[in-house]
Amino acid sequence: MKGQRRLFWQLFPSYLFVTVVSISVVTWYACGTLEDFYLRQITKDLNERLTFLKERINKYLNPLNEKRIDFLCKKTGNPSHTRFTVILPSGKVVGDSIAMPDKMDNHSDRPEIIQAIKYGKGRSMRLSYTLHRKMIYSAILLKHGPRTNVILRAAFPFSYIKAQLSAVRRKILMASFFVAIFAMLTCIYMSRRISGPIEEIREGARHFSAGNFDYRLSSEGVEEVRELSAAMNHMAAELKKRFEIINRQRSELETVLFSMTEGVMTFDNDERLVSINESAVRMLGIDPVWAQGKNLQEIIRNPSIQRLTHQTLKQGQSMSKDIVIYKYDEFEEDRFVSVHSAPWKGPRGDMLGVLLVLNDVTQLRRLEEMRRDFVSNASHEIKTPVTAIRAAVETLTNGTVANQEETRQFLKIIEKHVFRLGAIIKDLLDLSMIEQKAEQGNIELSEQRLVHILESAVNALILKAREKNIGIDLVCPGSLMVKANYSLLEHGVINLLDNAINYSEQNCMVIVKAEKTEKGVVISVVDEGIGIKTEFLSRIFERFYRVDRGRSRDAGGTGLGLAIVKHIVNAHGGMVYVKSTFGTGSCFEIHLPLC
């Protein structure tokens, strides 16, 4: 690129161009002037020769003697290397020093003849139709008497002039060439004298721009260069101090912004993105490189954020609003974001743009929702048996029971719901105990043969499965080892098996399978039950959460079984997953780390 060339290559070509153009113009002008000079001299010489011929031809014009005129042309033209031609006004040639007149074309259309008839004189330089070479023509009108008019024409070959001009041009070009060489050497010398010190200063500026502020320029040379070098050295020392302060402050600011869980974005007055931190990138799911300099409407397609930003820019006041960033596909979830917008002002208080702070409150919203659901579900689960017990007690107390058989029925109702309350309390205590031990790290883990744990869990529920004619198939290598708490892991598998049996129809199959993978051990419990709808999968591990409340309660569950499984697996450093197709069945997987 032109802007990246060295100063020497800026100066030298300019000087050389001016010199070459000047020499070329002078050479061209000299050659043109010389050619014009030669043509004028030839024309003048031809006119003198025509004057000589004019004096000798007058005696053959009245009467017109064509033979003597032709003889005179040939006799006069050959010694002088000049072609003489005598032409009548009609264009007929009556004499020529080279060709035979009777074989020559009519010359009335020749430019020099037309000019001579009209103005008395004529001149042209053209290709001769008779000799087929370029000639210089000069013609005059000769009047002899009242009726006899003839045109005398003299011609000289242009090749003679061209040869002489070429020789002169060669000499001029040779002289111009040597002058150009000398001028080029002079240009090189002067360009280096000018560009050398500036090149050194440019090299110093390059070091400074690269951050090497310890580099120092030489203090030698002419006074102007010495002063400039000293000024740049002082500037480098000052810049080093300033950059150290700026880098320290920027590093501190970047560390703060990077470590913030809140998303931070700044937009200028035209609503174009200036900066964005990592949290905002993750929160909004945008490419920071692509988004840089883009308009707000292109980056965030959320009308609430756009209106909030626009109002802050317009009114210059801070504003806050909770918004929802909706999911783009079924695999994503809606996000709840608290947005705070504030004016972005410069040191003088001038409006530079707007600052957006995005706080992802999705988890808080979910926890609040889970808390509300837990309170509601727990109250409902406890209220149902308490209400039944209360009704039965009131009936017995009022003495409205007719016989002993009815009394036993009400006592059975009380016993059933007391047992249910006990199961709920037991599961809550178990869940609390698991959470507490997991937080304190008091759960003891040891290497266990996994097949023994799974067999124990299967045996605990084999009778319940036989009552519904449900088969349980256990597939587990005998050598597979896991690091686990025997009773807790057994409890978790029992809960999964119990769910599989409860939600499976009669004559179905439940498969318990364990296998070793590259990442760990996977325990799968697969049933052929009713399955779970997709929208419920993300919440089934919450406490007291039921997909089908009536069916779950009829099956005897407390609503805490899957929550207990989740906390047991988490206490083992693993994860629990579920895959289900509604109406087909479900597959629960426990992923445990390798020993």
Secondary structure, 3 states (H helix, E strand, C coil): CHHHCCCHHHHHHHHHHHHHHHHHHHHHHHHHHHHHHHHHHHHHHHHHHHHHHHHHHHHHECCECHHHHHHHHHHHHHHHCCEEEEECCCCCEEEECCCCHHHCCCCCCCHHHHHHHHHCEEEEEEECCCCCCEEEEEEEEEEECCCEEEEEEEEEEHHHHHHHHHHHHHHHHHHHHHHHHHHHHHHHHHHHHHHHHHHHHHHHHHHHHCCCCCCCCCCCCCHHHHHHHHHHHHHHHHHHHHHHHHHHHHHHHHHHHHHCCCEEEEEECCCEEEEECHHHHHHHCCCHHHHCCCEHHHHCCCHHHHHHHHHHHHHCCCEEEEEEECCCCCCCCCEEEEEEEEEEECCCCCEEEEEEEEEECHHHHHHHHHHHHHHHHHHHHHHHHHHHHHHHHHHHHHCCCCCHHHHHHHHHHHHHHHHHHHHHHHHHHHHHHHHHHHHHCCCCCEEEEHHHHHHHHHHHHHHHHHHCCCEEEEECCCCCEEEECHHHHHHHHHHHHHHHHHCCCCCCEEEEEEEECCCCEEEEEECCCCCCCHHHHHHCCCCCCCCCHHHHHHCCCCCCHHHHHHHHHHHCCCEEEEEEECCCEEEEEEEECCC
